[in-house]
């Protein structure tokens, strides 16, 4: 475990920037991480919490050794919301028949969505050893 990263986590905890649970998760992540890119992205995530997020990030580290690192610009999501208004009525009708209500998507404000996503953080550690993280940065 890298001492400078450990120290940074403890400093963030003492300054009240993160909770005890977040610090524990970070320290645990450091012990299990063998890649510098995962560690630096995790530190960037913690530092960018107060800023307006620009990306939706999905990280998967499977027990089988598979790794996934997806970074979607939130501006693309905002554009998708606007483009949903262009879906032909016949397609919307067929999608509705399958149980999906797309009528609300075009009413969403991109800025409201980004504000709601600001605090999004999903961490999954499966019993199989798979790890999934979804967050904004």
Secondary structure, 3 states (H helix, E strand, C coil): CCHHHHHHHHHHHHCCCCCHHHHHHHHHHHHHCCCHHHHHHHHHHHHCCCCCCCEEEEEEECCCCCEEEEEEEHHHHHHHHHHHHHCCHHHHHHHHHCCCCCCCHHHCCHHHHHHHHCCCEEEEECCCCCEEEEEEC
